[in-house]
Amino acid sequence: MENKNKWDKEYATSFLNEVTFLKSKGIRYTWVFTNDEGVSVWKFRKTKELWDTLSEMYSDKKYEV
């Protein structure tokens, strides 16, 4: 049986706060598309810098639940 789970080499987000924060830190998206619901989705290369920057963003108190 073929494994249909494929590893996406890029991180996808439609959360504009993430896109804006990443851009402010010099991380650029690799491409953007509009999904079937008309929502823009940005794709970023998965790197340690990306994860470290997202970690920095989400360590802000305003993102606490």
C-alpha positions as a Python dict, from the first residue, in 0.01 Angstrom:
ca = {
    (1, 'M'): (0, 0, 0),
    (2, 'E'): (135, 340, -98),
    (3, 'N'): (189, 598, 176),
    (4, 'K'): (-23, 897, 77),
    (5, 'N'): (110, 1124, 353),
    (6, 'K'): (344, 1369, 186),
    (7, 'W'): (578, 1601, 372),
    (8, 'D'): (518, 1963, 272),
    (9, 'K'): (856, 2130, 243),
    (10, 'E'): (699, 2468, 306),
    (11, 'Y'): (508, 2621, 598),
    (12, 'A'): (168, 2760, 497),
    (13, 'T'): (-22, 3035, 674),
    (14, 'S'): (-318, 3258, 607),
    (15, 'F'): (-269, 3451, 934),
    (16, 'L'): (-175, 3803, 825),
    (17, 'N'): (-7, 3877, 1161),
    (18, 'E'): (242, 3597, 1091),
    (19, 'V'): (311, 3718, 738),
    (20, 'T'): (366, 4075, 858),
    (21, 'F'): (587, 3971, 1149),
    (22, 'L'): (799, 3740, 936),
    (23, 'K'): (842, 4012, 674),
    (24, 'S'): (949, 4260, 944),
    (25, 'K'): (1221, 4011, 1044),
    (26, 'G'): (1346, 3972, 687),
    (27, 'I'): (1183, 3636, 616),
    (28, 'R'): (1014, 3635, 277),
    (29, 'Y'): (752, 3396, 153),
    (30, 'T'): (838, 3167, -137),
    (31, 'W'): (497, 3200, -301),
    (32, 'V'): (135, 3290, -231),
    (33, 'F'): (-190, 3156, -368),
    (34, 'T'): (-563, 3195, -312),
    (35, 'N'): (-740, 2883, -186),
    (36, 'D'): (-1085, 2759, -288),
    (37, 'E'): (-1249, 2981, -24),
    (38, 'G'): (-1080, 3293, -163),
    (39, 'V'): (-829, 3320, 124),
    (40, 'S'): (-466, 3412, 50),
    (41, 'V'): (-218, 3150, 171),
    (42, 'W'): (151, 3233, 202),
    (43, 'K'): (416, 2961, 185),
    (44, 'F'): (753, 2989, 361),
    (45, 'R'): (1057, 2762, 340),
    (46, 'K'): (1085, 2559, 659),
    (47, 'T'): (1407, 2668, 828),
    (48, 'K'): (1533, 2702, 1183),
    (49, 'E'): (1518, 3080, 1137),
    (50, 'L'): (1147, 3054, 1048),
    (51, 'W'): (1067, 2848, 1359),
    (52, 'D'): (1278, 3073, 1583),
    (53, 'T'): (1102, 3382, 1447),
    (54, 'L'): (754, 3230, 1488),
    (55, 'S'): (852, 3129, 1842),
    (56, 'E'): (953, 3490, 1909),
    (57, 'M'): (620, 3615, 1775),
    (58, 'Y'): (409, 3371, 1976),
    (59, 'S'): (602, 3439, 2298),
    (60, 'D'): (427, 3779, 2303),
    (61, 'K'): (160, 3796, 2577),
    (62, 'K'): (-110, 3898, 2327),
    (63, 'Y'): (-105, 3546, 2183),
    (64, 'E'): (-158, 3372, 2517),
    (65, 'V'): (-481, 3179, 2550),
}
